[in-house]
Amino acid sequence: MRAILHSGYDEAFIDRARPGLTVSLNGIVTGNVQVAEQSGEVIGVVEVLSTGLQGIAVLGIFVDPAHWKKGVGRALFETAIARARTLKVGALMIYASPFAEGFYSRLGAIRIGEGPFVYSPEVMLPHFLFIVPPAEGFVADENSN
């Protein structure tokens, strides 16, 4: 919530968006939610959610604004890639905050369009797709199709 407030949104926006910004107990239990901590304080969270589309998951990352530009987001992104590999997911769909567009671009995500935020349709979110690279040491068979 702090990251959303810091990006210029108000409490009314957060109230509307709360269902989409809330981490579920199921996400924690299944390992789809991971946190970044510093001195026992949660400073970031990442969630990788399976979708109804085989091979595609949705990625969500939030970092406390006091920890922006310190590598926390990148570390959470790498955690998401590892989780995607565990889930045998080949691509991550990202509905990014307009303020995070550069972050995802720098990490290699491809902007594929934009669309209204479901909880607040006046806000347009950039949509990104990140193709999960093979794990290190993986060598594709040159005869495979």
DRENTORKOL-3810 file (N, C-alpha, C; in nm, 4 decimals):
REM DRENTORKOL-3810
@n.u->0.0828; n.v->-0.1195; n.w->0.0000; ca.u->0.0000; ca.v->0.0000; ca.w->0.0000; c.u->0.0872; c.v->0.1258; c.w->0.0000
@n.u->0.2027; n.v->0.1166; n.w->0.0709; ca.u->0.2920; ca.v->0.2335; ca.w->0.0748; c.u->0.3437; c.v->0.2680; c.w->-0.0641
@n.u->0.3738; n.v->0.1663; n.w->-0.1446; ca.u->0.4230; ca.v->0.1920; ca.w->-0.2801; c.u->0.3162; c.v->0.2605; c.w->-0.3647
@n.u->0.1921; n.v->0.2199; n.w->-0.3487; ca.u->0.0819; ca.v->0.2802; ca.w->-0.4246; c.u->0.0636; c.v->0.4257; c.w->-0.3819
@n.u->0.0632; n.v->0.4509; n.w->-0.2521; ca.u->0.0496; ca.v->0.5891; ca.w->-0.2029; c.u->0.1647; c.v->0.6764; c.w->-0.2511
@n.u->0.2846; n.v->0.6218; n.w->-0.2469; ca.u->0.4024; ca.v->0.6979; ca.w->-0.2888; c.u->0.3973; c.v->0.7336; c.w->-0.4378
@n.u->0.3265; n.v->0.6526; n.w->-0.5158; ca.u->0.3149; ca.v->0.6765; ca.w->-0.6599; c.u->0.2098; c.v->0.7820; c.w->-0.6933
@n.u->0.1453; n.v->0.8382; n.w->-0.5906; ca.u->0.0532; ca.v->0.9486; ca.w->-0.6146; c.u->-0.0944; c.v->0.9132; c.w->-0.6088
@n.u->-0.1258; n.v->0.7875; n.w->-0.5803; ca.u->-0.2659; ca.v->0.7493; ca.w->-0.5698; c.u->-0.3169; c.v->0.7814; c.w->-0.4303
@n.u->-0.4479; n.v->0.8018; n.w->-0.4188; ca.u->-0.5038; ca.v->0.8395; ca.w->-0.2894; c.u->-0.5670; c.v->0.7201; c.w->-0.2187
@n.u->-0.6155; n.v->0.7453; n.w->-0.0970; ca.u->-0.6776; ca.v->0.6403; ca.w->-0.0156; c.u->-0.8010; c.v->0.5807; c.w->-0.0835
@n.u->-0.8775; n.v->0.6621; n.w->-0.1551; ca.u->-0.9964; ca.v->0.6123; ca.w->-0.2249; c.u->-0.9558; c.v->0.5098; c.w->-0.3312
@n.u->-0.8465; n.v->0.5364; n.w->-0.4020; ca.u->-0.7962; ca.v->0.4424; ca.w->-0.5013; c.u->-0.7558; c.v->0.3122; c.w->-0.4332
@n.u->-0.6845; n.v->0.3235; n.w->-0.3214; ca.u->-0.6412; ca.v->0.2036; ca.w->-0.2499; c.u->-0.7616; c.v->0.1231; c.w->-0.2017
@n.u->-0.8647; n.v->0.1899; n.w->-0.1541; ca.u->-0.9857; ca.v->0.1184; ca.w->-0.1108; c.u->-1.0471; c.v->0.0399; c.w->-0.2269
@n.u->-1.0513; n.v->0.1002; n.w->-0.3460; ca.u->-1.1063; ca.v->0.0306; ca.w->-0.4636; c.u->-1.0163; c.v->-0.0857; c.w->-0.5064
@n.u->-0.8865; n.v->-0.0638; n.w->-0.4978; ca.u->-0.7907; ca.v->-0.1616; ca.w->-0.5488; c.u->-0.7518; c.v->-0.2688; c.w->-0.4478
@n.u->-0.7904; n.v->-0.2527; n.w->-0.3227; ca.u->-0.7464; ca.v->-0.3435; ca.w->-0.2165; c.u->-0.7612; c.v->-0.4923; c.w->-0.2519
@n.u->-0.8717; n.v->-0.5366; n.w->-0.3132; ca.u->-0.8806; ca.v->-0.6801; ca.w->-0.3454; c.u->-0.7683; c.v->-0.7281; c.w->-0.4369
@n.u->-0.7237; n.v->-0.6432; n.w->-0.5275; ca.u->-0.6159; ca.v->-0.6812; ca.w->-0.6177; c.u->-0.4774; c.v->-0.6632; c.w->-0.5595
@n.u->-0.4687; n.v->-0.5996; n.w->-0.4450; ca.u->-0.3400; ca.v->-0.5725; ca.w->-0.3816; c.u->-0.3178; c.v->-0.6551; c.w->-0.2558
@n.u->-0.4130; n.v->-0.7418; n.w->-0.2243; ca.u->-0.4069; ca.v->-0.8205; ca.w->-0.1014; c.u->-0.3471; c.v->-0.9573; c.w->-0.1290
@n.u->-0.2488; n.v->-0.9947; n.w->-0.0494; ca.u->-0.1864; ca.v->-1.1263; ca.w->-0.0595; c.u->-0.2776; c.v->-1.2273; c.w->0.0083
@n.u->-0.2992; n.v->-1.3402; n.w->-0.0590; ca.u->-0.3872; ca.v->-1.4422; ca.w->-0.0018; c.u->-0.3077; c.v->-1.5435; c.w->0.0797
@n.u->-0.3735; n.v->-1.6018; n.w->0.1782; ca.u->-0.3128; ca.v->-1.7074; ca.w->0.2586; c.u->-0.2739; c.v->-1.8246; c.w->0.1688
@n.u->-0.3581; n.v->-1.8566; n.w->0.0710; ca.u->-0.3279; ca.v->-1.9647; ca.w->-0.0216; c.u->-0.1988; c.v->-1.9361; c.w->-0.0978
@n.u->-0.1781; n.v->-1.8124; n.w->-0.1381; ca.u->-0.0550; ca.v->-1.7754; ca.w->-0.2085; c.u->0.0683; c.v->-1.7966; c.w->-0.1231
@n.u->0.0551; n.v->-1.7693; n.w->0.0047; ca.u->0.1671; ca.v->-1.7877; ca.w->0.0971; c.u->0.1943; c.v->-1.9367; c.w->0.1178
@n.u->0.0873; n.v->-2.0130; n.w->0.1443; ca.u->0.1005; ca.v->-2.1562; ca.w->0.1727; c.u->0.1584; c.v->-2.2312; c.w->0.0528
@n.u->0.1178; n.v->-2.1948; n.w->-0.0679; ca.u->0.1644; ca.v->-2.2656; ca.w->-0.1883; c.u->0.3026; c.v->-2.2218; c.w->-0.2333
@n.u->0.3582; n.v->-2.1172; n.w->-0.1732; ca.u->0.4901; ca.v->-2.0688; ca.w->-0.2129; c.u->0.4872; c.v->-1.9712; c.w->-0.3283
@n.u->0.3686; n.v->-1.9300; n.w->-0.3692; ca.u->0.3565; ca.v->-1.8349; ca.w->-0.4798; c.u->0.3843; c.v->-1.6921; c.w->-0.4355
@n.u->0.3877; n.v->-1.6690; n.w->-0.3068; ca.u->0.4185; ca.v->-1.5371; ca.w->-0.2516; c.u->0.5490; c.v->-1.5482; c.w->-0.1731
@n.u->0.6399; n.v->-1.4574; n.w->-0.2006; ca.u->0.7658; ca.v->-1.4492; ca.w->-0.1281; c.u->0.7850; c.v->-1.3048; c.w->-0.0832
@n.u->0.8579; n.v->-1.2868; n.w->0.0244; ca.u->0.8830; ca.v->-1.1509; ca.w->0.0733; c.u->1.0327; c.v->-1.1244; c.w->0.0811
@n.u->1.0669; n.v->-0.9970; n.w->0.0703; ca.u->1.2026; ca.v->-0.9508; ca.w->0.0976; c.u->1.1982; c.v->-0.8858; c.w->0.2347
@n.u->1.2923; n.v->-0.9221; n.w->0.3188; ca.u->1.2959; ca.v->-0.8678; ca.w->0.4548; c.u->1.4304; c.v->-0.8028; c.w->0.4819
@n.u->1.4262; n.v->-0.7051; n.w->0.5683; ca.u->1.5481; ca.v->-0.6422; ca.w->0.6187; c.u->1.5271; c.v->-0.6147; c.w->0.7668
@n.u->1.6116; n.v->-0.6712; n.w->0.8485; ca.u->1.6008; ca.v->-0.6551; ca.w->0.9942; c.u->1.4622; c.v->-0.6923; c.w->1.0444
@n.u->1.4041; n.v->-0.7989; n.w->0.9873; ca.u->1.2729; ca.v->-0.8459; ca.w->1.0302; c.u->1.1552; c.v->-0.7684; c.w->0.9755
@n.u->1.1805; n.v->-0.6660; n.w->0.8957; ca.u->1.0730; ca.v->-0.5848; ca.w->0.8378; c.u->1.0531; c.v->-0.6239; c.w->0.6916
@n.u->0.9276; n.v->-0.6445; n.w->0.6516; ca.u->0.8975; ca.v->-0.6744; ca.w->0.5116; c.u->0.9166; c.v->-0.5467; c.w->0.4307
@n.u->1.0049; n.v->-0.5563; n.w->0.3300; ca.u->1.0325; ca.v->-0.4391; ca.w->0.2453; c.u->0.9886; c.v->-0.4603; c.w->0.1011
@n.u->0.9410; n.v->-0.5810; n.w->0.0707; ca.u->0.8922; ca.v->-0.6086; ca.w->-0.0644; c.u->0.8212; c.v->-0.7414; c.w->-0.0694
@n.u->0.7397; n.v->-0.7574; n.w->-0.1709; ca.u->0.6655; ca.v->-0.8821; ca.w->-0.1894; c.u->0.6547; c.v->-0.9118; c.w->-0.3382
@n.u->0.6605; n.v->-1.0390; n.w->-0.3709; ca.u->0.6415; ca.v->-1.0839; ca.w->-0.5082; c.u->0.5410; c.v->-1.1987; c.w->-0.5060
@n.u->0.4563; n.v->-1.2003; n.w->-0.6077; ca.u->0.3561; ca.v->-1.3072; ca.w->-0.6195; c.u->0.3536; c.v->-1.3544; c.w->-0.7637
@n.u->0.3569; n.v->-1.4863; n.w->-0.7815; ca.u->0.3471; ca.v->-1.5483; ca.w->-0.9126; c.u->0.2218; c.v->-1.6355; c.w->-0.9102
@n.u->0.1209; n.v->-1.5946; n.w->-0.9860; ca.u->-0.0076; ca.v->-1.6651; ca.w->-0.9859; c.u->-0.0314; c.v->-1.7352; c.w->-1.1178
@n.u->-0.0627; n.v->-1.8634; n.w->-1.1108; ca.u->-0.0982; ca.v->-1.9366; ca.w->-1.2319; c.u->-0.2258; c.v->-1.8787; c.w->-1.2910
@n.u->-0.2364; n.v->-1.8912; n.w->-1.4205; ca.u->-0.3566; ca.v->-1.8451; ca.w->-1.4901; c.u->-0.4255; c.v->-1.9646; c.w->-1.5534
@n.u->-0.5346; n.v->-1.9396; n.w->-1.6200; ca.u->-0.6034; ca.v->-2.0450; ca.w->-1.6934; c.u->-0.5343; c.v->-2.0784; c.w->-1.8246
@n.u->-0.4322; n.v->-2.0026; n.w->-1.8586; ca.u->-0.3570; ca.v->-2.0263; ca.w->-1.9813; c.u->-0.2327; c.v->-2.1068; c.w->-1.9490
@n.u->-0.2224; n.v->-2.2228; n.w->-2.0085; ca.u->-0.1092; ca.v->-2.3098; ca.w->-1.9792; c.u->0.0220; c.v->-2.2385; c.w->-2.0131
@n.u->0.1154; n.v->-2.2419; n.w->-1.9193; ca.u->0.2474; ca.v->-2.1860; ca.w->-1.9425; c.u->0.2614; c.v->-2.0382; c.w->-1.9123
@n.u->0.1535; n.v->-1.9732; n.w->-1.8673; ca.u->0.1587; ca.v->-1.8302; ca.w->-1.8379; c.u->0.1121; c.v->-1.8054; c.w->-1.6945
@n.u->0.1885; n.v->-1.7251; n.w->-1.6225; ca.u->0.1508; ca.v->-1.6835; ca.w->-1.4873; c.u->0.1504; c.v->-1.5312; c.w->-1.4829
@n.u->0.0845; n.v->-1.4775; n.w->-1.3827; ca.u->0.0807; ca.v->-1.3326; ca.w->-1.3624; c.u->0.1796; c.v->-1.2984; c.w->-1.2513
@n.u->0.2567; n.v->-1.1930; n.w->-1.2745; ca.u->0.3570; ca.v->-1.1488; ca.w->-1.1792; c.u->0.3143; c.v->-1.0187; c.w->-1.1148
@n.u->0.3318; n.v->-1.0092; n.w->-0.9837; ca.u->0.3105; ca.v->-0.8841; ca.w->-0.9121; c.u->0.4269; c.v->-0.8603; c.w->-0.8167
@n.u->0.4859; n.v->-0.7414; n.w->-0.8233; ca.u->0.5957; ca.v->-0.7043; ca.w->-0.7337; c.u->0.5630; c.v->-0.5691; c.w->-0.6720
@n.u->0.5814; n.v->-0.5606; n.w->-0.5416; ca.u->0.5681; ca.v->-0.4331; ca.w->-0.4709; c.u->0.6873; c.v->-0.4183; c.w->-0.3776
@n.u->0.7486; n.v->-0.3005; n.w->-0.3795; ca.u->0.8637; ca.v->-0.2713; ca.w->-0.2938; c.u->0.8328; c.v->-0.1438; c.w->-0.2167
@n.u->0.8655; n.v->-0.1454; n.w->-0.0872; ca.u->0.8491; ca.v->-0.0264; ca.w->-0.0049; c.u->0.9312; c.v->0.0866; c.w->-0.0672
@n.u->0.8717; n.v->0.2044; n.w->-0.0851; ca.u->0.9428; ca.v->0.3152; ca.w->-0.1512; c.u->1.0780; c.v->0.3507; c.w->-0.0895
@n.u->1.0943; n.v->0.3297; n.w->0.0389; ca.u->1.2234; ca.v->0.3594; ca.w->0.1025; c.u->1.3336; c.v->0.2674; c.w->0.0511
@n.u->1.2955; n.v->0.1604; n.w->-0.0183; ca.u->1.3920; ca.v->0.0625; ca.w->-0.0675; c.u->1.3965; c.v->0.0553; c.w->-0.2197
@n.u->1.3344; n.v->0.1518; n.w->-0.2868; ca.u->1.3426; ca.v->0.1576; ca.w->-0.4327; c.u->1.4862; c.v->0.1859; c.w->-0.4740
@n.u->1.5234; n.v->0.1334; n.w->-0.5895; ca.u->1.6554; ca.v->0.1566; ca.w->-0.6504; c.u->1.7705; c.v->0.1052; c.w->-0.5626
@n.u->1.7415; n.v->-0.0008; n.w->-0.4886; ca.u->1.8447; ca.v->-0.0622; ca.w->-0.4039; c.u->1.8611; c.v->-0.2110; c.w->-0.4345
@n.u->1.8007; n.v->-0.2586; n.w->-0.5439; ca.u->1.8148; ca.v->-0.3984; ca.w->-0.5836; c.u->1.7084; c.v->-0.4912; c.w->-0.5302
@n.u->1.6160; n.v->-0.4403; n.w->-0.4484; ca.u->1.5121; ca.v->-0.5257; ca.w->-0.3912; c.u->1.4184; c.v->-0.5771; c.w->-0.5006
@n.u->1.3744; n.v->-0.4887; n.w->-0.5878; ca.u->1.2846; ca.v->-0.5289; ca.w->-0.6967; c.u->1.3492; c.v->-0.6309; c.w->-0.7885
@n.u->1.4750; n.v->-0.6091; n.w->-0.8209; ca.u->1.5481; ca.v->-0.7032; ca.w->-0.9070; c.u->1.5589; c.v->-0.8399; c.w->-0.8384
@n.u->1.5885; n.v->-0.8414; n.w->-0.7099; ca.u->1.5972; ca.v->-0.9677; ca.w->-0.6360; c.u->1.4617; c.v->-1.0389; c.w->-0.6348
@n.u->1.3551; n.v->-0.9637; n.w->-0.6155; ca.u->1.2209; ca.v->-1.0241; ca.w->-0.6182; c.u->1.1873; c.v->-1.0766; c.w->-0.7568
@n.u->1.2299; n.v->-1.0045; n.w->-0.8607; ca.u->1.2076; ca.v->-1.0491; ca.w->-0.9984; c.u->1.2799; c.v->-1.1822; c.w->-1.0226
@n.u->1.4035; n.v->-1.1932; n.w->-0.9745; ca.u->1.4781; ca.v->-1.3179; ca.w->-0.9885; c.u->1.4099; c.v->-1.4317; c.w->-0.9112
@n.u->1.3531; n.v->-1.3995; n.w->-0.7959; ca.u->1.2768; ca.v->-1.4982; ca.w->-0.7188; c.u->1.1557; c.v->-1.5445; c.w->-0.7997
@n.u->1.0899; n.v->-1.4503; n.w->-0.8686; ca.u->0.9739; ca.v->-1.4833; ca.w->-0.9518; c.u->1.0133; c.v->-1.5755; c.w->-1.0665
@n.u->1.1287; n.v->-1.5508; n.w->-1.1258; ca.u->1.1757; ca.v->-1.6373; ca.w->-1.2347; c.u->1.1978; c.v->-1.7793; c.w->-1.1832
@n.u->1.2596; n.v->-1.7913; n.w->-1.0667; ca.u->1.2814; ca.v->-1.9236; ca.w->-1.0077; c.u->1.1487; c.v->-1.9934; c.w->-0.9799
@n.u->1.0512; n.v->-1.9169; n.w->-0.9283; ca.u->0.9193; ca.v->-1.9763; ca.w->-0.9002; c.u->0.8516; c.v->-2.0187; c.w->-1.0301
@n.u->0.8637; n.v->-1.9364; n.w->-1.1334; ca.u->0.8045; ca.v->-1.9701; ca.w->-1.2637; c.u->0.8622; c.v->-2.1010; c.w->-1.3168
@n.u->0.9920; n.v->-2.1182; n.w->-1.3010; ca.u->1.0543; ca.v->-2.2440; ca.w->-1.3460; c.u->1.0001; c.v->-2.3627; c.w->-1.2671
@n.u->0.9834; n.v->-2.3449; n.w->-1.1355; ca.u->0.9271; ca.v->-2.4518; ca.w->-1.0519; c.u->0.7870; c.v->-2.4889; c.w->-1.0986
@n.u->0.7094; n.v->-2.3864; n.w->-1.1362; ca.u->0.5721; ca.v->-2.4096; ca.w->-1.1831; c.u->0.5661; c.v->-2.4524; c.w->-1.3297
@n.u->0.6828; n.v->-2.4596; n.w->-1.3944; ca.u->0.6929; ca.v->-2.4928; ca.w->-1.5370; c.u->0.6189; c.v->-2.3908; c.w->-1.6239
@n.u->0.6353; n.v->-2.2637; n.w->-1.5853; ca.u->0.5744; ca.v->-2.1516; ca.w->-1.6564; c.u->0.6793; c.v->-2.0935; c.w->-1.7509
@n.u->0.6405; n.v->-2.0677; n.w->-1.8739; ca.u->0.7334; ca.v->-2.0151; ca.w->-1.9725; c.u->0.7264; c.v->-1.8656; c.w->-1.9909
@n.u->0.6212; n.v->-1.8031; n.w->-1.9392; ca.u->0.6069; ca.v->-1.6582; ca.w->-1.9560; c.u->0.5344; c.v->-1.5989; c.w->-1.8358
@n.u->0.5737; n.v->-1.4754; n.w->-1.8032; ca.u->0.5096; ca.v->-1.4011; ca.w->-1.6953; c.u->0.4373; c.v->-1.2810; c.w->-1.7549
@n.u->0.3098; n.v->-1.2705; n.w->-1.7276; ca.u->0.2301; ca.v->-1.1547; ca.w->-1.7676; c.u->0.2382; c.v->-1.0531; c.w->-1.6549
@n.u->0.2636; n.v->-0.9282; n.w->-1.6902; ca.u->0.2808; ca.v->-0.8237; ca.w->-1.5894; c.u->0.1877; c.v->-0.7077; c.w->-1.6214
@n.u->0.0991; n.v->-0.6762; n.w->-1.5278; ca.u->0.0142; ca.v->-0.5575; ca.w->-1.5369; c.u->0.0808; c.v->-0.4543; c.w->-1.4467
@n.u->0.1648; n.v->-0.3718; n.w->-1.5058; ca.u->0.2540; ca.v->-0.2856; ca.w->-1.4286; c.u->0.1902; c.v->-0.1535; c.w->-1.3910
@n.u->0.2390; n.v->-0.0978; n.w->-1.2829; ca.u->0.2092; ca.v->0.0415; ca.w->-1.2524; c.u->0.2770; c.v->0.1253; c.w->-1.3602
@n.u->0.2130; n.v->0.2334; n.w->-1.4036; ca.u->0.2806; ca.v->0.3203; ca.w->-1.5011; c.u->0.4169; c.v->0.3687; c.w->-1.4510
@n.u->0.4339; n.v->0.3771; n.w->-1.3208; ca.u->0.5597; ca.v->0.4229; ca.w->-1.2629; c.u->0.6687; c.v->0.3164; c.w->-1.2678
@n.u->0.6320; n.v->0.1892; n.w->-1.2938; ca.u->0.7283; ca.v->0.0793; ca.w->-1.2959; c.u->0.7626; c.v->0.0339; c.w->-1.4371
@n.u->0.7133; n.v->0.1047; n.w->-1.5356; ca.u->0.7344; ca.v->0.0644; ca.w->-1.6744; c.u->0.8838; c.v->0.0509; c.w->-1.7077
@n.u->0.9643; n.v->0.1480; n.w->-1.6692; ca.u->1.1075; ca.v->0.1431; ca.w->-1.6970; c.u->1.1756; c.v->0.0256; c.w->-1.6285
@n.u->1.1336; n.v->-0.0035; n.w->-1.5065; ca.u->1.1902; ca.v->-0.1153; ca.w->-1.4304; c.u->1.1736; c.v->-0.2454; c.w->-1.5083
@n.u->1.0520; n.v->-0.2740; n.w->-1.5523; ca.u->1.0282; ca.v->-0.3999; ca.w->-1.6231; c.u->1.0980; c.v->-0.4022; c.w->-1.7590
@n.u->1.1039; n.v->-0.2890; n.w->-1.8262; ca.u->1.1746; ca.v->-0.2826; ca.w->-1.9542; c.u->1.3228; c.v->-0.3140; c.w->-1.9357
@n.u->1.3838; n.v->-0.2580; n.w->-1.8326; ca.u->1.5265; ca.v->-0.2822; ca.w->-1.8062; c.u->1.5552; c.v->-0.4286; c.w->-1.7760
@n.u->1.4571; n.v->-0.4990; n.w->-1.7224; ca.u->1.4758; ca.v->-0.6406; ca.w->-1.6895; c.u->1.4482; c.v->-0.7334; c.w->-1.8078
@n.u->1.4081; n.v->-0.6751; n.w->-1.9201; ca.u->1.3872; ca.v->-0.7560; ca.w->-2.0399; c.u->1.2429; c.v->-0.7906; c.w->-2.0709
@n.u->1.1482; n.v->-0.7376; n.w->-1.9937; ca.u->1.0073; ca.v->-0.7615; ca.w->-2.0254; c.u->0.9706; c.v->-0.6788; c.w->-2.1493
@n.u->0.8817; n.v->-0.7304; n.w->-2.2279; ca.u->0.8393; ca.v->-0.6657; ca.w->-2.3521; c.u->0.7021; c.v->-0.6041; c.w->-2.3322
@n.u->0.6897; n.v->-0.4752; n.w->-2.3623; ca.u->0.5592; ca.v->-0.4075; ca.w->-2.3514; c.u->0.4724; c.v->-0.4549; c.w->-2.4669
@n.u->0.3567; n.v->-0.5102; n.w->-2.4340; ca.u->0.2691; ca.v->-0.5656; ca.w->-2.5372; c.u->0.1379; c.v->-0.4894; c.w->-2.5502
@n.u->0.1207; n.v->-0.3843; n.w->-2.4725; ca.u->-0.0013; ca.v->-0.3047; ca.w->-2.4808; c.u->-0.0335; c.v->-0.2405; c.w->-2.3477
@n.u->-0.1596; n.v->-0.2023; n.w->-2.3329; ca.u->-0.2062; ca.v->-0.1438; ca.w->-2.2077; c.u->-0.3554; c.v->-0.1671; c.w->-2.1960
@n.u->-0.4043; n.v->-0.1515; n.w->-2.0756; ca.u->-0.5462; ca.v->-0.1690; ca.w->-2.0522; c.u->-0.5861; c.v->-0.1094; c.w->-1.9194
@n.u->-0.7171; n.v->-0.0909; n.w->-1.9008; ca.u->-0.7652; ca.v->-0.0306; ca.w->-1.7762; c.u->-0.7471; c.v->-0.1253; c.w->-1.6571
@n.u->-0.7136; n.v->-0.0666; n.w->-1.5431; ca.u->-0.7028; ca.v->-0.1417; ca.w->-1.4194; c.u->-0.8431; c.v->-0.1824; c.w->-1.3774
@n.u->-0.8651; n.v->-0.3085; n.w->-1.3537; ca.u->-0.9983; ca.v->-0.3616; ca.w->-1.3295; c.u->-1.0697; c.v->-0.2920; c.w->-1.2134
@n.u->-0.9967; n.v->-0.2513; n.w->-1.1105; ca.u->-1.0601; ca.v->-0.1903; ca.w->-0.9942; c.u->-1.0758; c.v->-0.0393; c.w->-1.0069
@n.u->-1.0134; n.v->0.0176; n.w->-1.1079; ca.u->-1.0187; ca.v->0.1617; ca.w->-1.1277; c.u->-0.9927; c.v->0.1896; c.w->-1.2760
@n.u->-1.0954; n.v->0.1721; n.w->-1.3606; ca.u->-1.0776; ca.v->0.1746; ca.w->-1.5062; c.u->-1.0201; c.v->0.3036; c.w->-1.5636
@n.u->-1.0217; n.v->0.4126; n.w->-1.4875; ca.u->-0.9616; ca.v->0.5361; ca.w->-1.5389; c.u->-0.8086; c.v->0.5290; c.w->-1.5405
@n.u->-0.7505; n.v->0.4308; n.w->-1.4710; ca.u->-0.6058; ca.v->0.4126; ca.w->-1.4677; c.u->-0.5673; c.v->0.3089; c.w->-1.5732
@n.u->-0.4832; n.v->0.3493; n.w->-1.6668; ca.u->-0.4359; ca.v->0.2583; ca.w->-1.7709; c.u->-0.3033; c.v->0.1972; c.w->-1.7257
@n.u->-0.2969; n.v->0.0656; n.w->-1.7302; ca.u->-0.1764; ca.v->-0.0055; ca.w->-1.6897; c.u->-0.1025; c.v->-0.0587; c.w->-1.8118
@n.u->0.0292; n.v->-0.0351; n.w->-1.8188; ca.u->0.1062; ca.v->-0.0984; ca.w->-1.9251; c.u->0.1100; c.v->-0.2494; c.w->-1.9020
@n.u->0.0987; n.v->-0.3251; n.w->-2.0088; ca.u->0.1048; ca.v->-0.4706; ca.w->-2.0009; c.u->0.2378; c.v->-0.5166; c.w->-2.0588
@n.u->0.3033; n.v->-0.6054; n.w->-1.9862; ca.u->0.4319; ca.v->-0.6598; ca.w->-2.0277; c.u->0.4250; c.v->-0.8118; c.w->-2.0310
@n.u->0.5126; n.v->-0.8698; n.w->-2.1117; ca.u->0.5310; ca.v->-1.0143; ca.w->-2.1131; c.u->0.6802; c.v->-1.0400; c.w->-2.0972
@n.u->0.7133; n.v->-1.1295; n.w->-2.0069; ca.u->0.8524; ca.v->-1.1685; ca.w->-1.9860; c.u->0.8637; c.v->-1.3165; c.w->-2.0164
@n.u->0.9502; n.v->-1.3514; n.w->-2.1100; ca.u->0.9740; ca.v->-1.4913; ca.w->-2.1429; c.u->1.0781; c.v->-1.5444; c.w->-2.0443
@n.u->1.0413; n.v->-1.6481; n.w->-1.9723; ca.u->1.1295; ca.v->-1.7062; ca.w->-1.8707; c.u->1.2410; c.v->-1.7827; c.w->-1.9415
@n.u->1.3662; n.v->-1.7418; n.w->-1.9191; ca.u->1.4769; ca.v->-1.8121; ca.w->-1.9840; c.u->1.4980; c.v->-1.9491; c.w->-1.9217
@n.u->1.5571; n.v->-2.0383; n.w->-1.9985; ca.u->1.5871; ca.v->-2.1700; ca.w->-1.9414; c.u->1.6831; c.v->-2.1558; c.w->-1.8235
@n.u->1.6787; n.v->-2.2514; n.w->-1.7339; ca.u->1.7698; ca.v->-2.2503; ca.w->-1.6194; c.u->1.9131; c.v->-2.2616; c.w->-1.6700
@n.u->2.0066; n.v->-2.2042; n.w->-1.5938; ca.u->2.1481; ca.v->-2.2135; ca.w->-1.6314; c.u->2.1869; c.v->-2.3590; c.w->-1.6489
@n.u->2.2700; n.v->-2.3833; n.w->-1.7480; ca.u->2.3145; ca.v->-2.5189; ca.w->-1.7738; c.u->2.2227; c.v->-2.5938; c.w->-1.8690
@n.u->2.1051; n.v->-2.5382; n.w->-1.8975; ca.u->2.0134; ca.v->-2.6013; ca.w->-1.9916; c.u->2.0649; c.v->-2.5795; c.w->-2.1332
@n.u->2.0776; n.v->-2.6880; n.w->-2.2084; ca.u->2.1196; ca.v->-2.6779; ca.w->-2.3470; c.u->2.0102; c.v->-2.7403; c.w->-2.4324
@n.u->1.9499; n.v->-2.6580; n.w->-2.5171; ca.u->1.8427; ca.v->-2.7072; ca.w->-2.6031; c.u->1.9008; c.v->-2.8039; c.w->-2.7062
@n.u->1.8309; n.v->-2.9106; n.w->-2.7299; ca.u->1.8688; ca.v->-3.0063; ca.w->-2.8340; c.u->1.8457; c.v->-2.9387; c.w->-2.9675
@n.u->1.9504; n.v->-2.9329; n.w->-3.0529; ca.u->1.9357; ca.v->-2.8616; ca.w->-3.1803; c.u->1.8364; c.v->-2.9293; c.w->-3.2746
@n.u->1.7993; n.v->-3.0535; n.w->-3.2452; ca.u->1.7017; ca.v->-3.1238; ca.w->-3.3293; c.u->1.5597; c.v->-3.1069; c.w->-3.2796
@n.u->1.5417; n.v->-3.0424; n.w->-3.1623; ca.u->1.4063; ca.v->-3.0267; ca.w->-3.1091; c.u->1.3345; c.v->-2.9150; c.w->-3.1820
@n.u->1.2053; n.v->-2.9280; n.w->-3.1928; ca.u->1.1225; ca.v->-2.8268; ca.w->-3.2600; c.u->1.0436; c.v->-2.7486; c.w->-3.1627
END
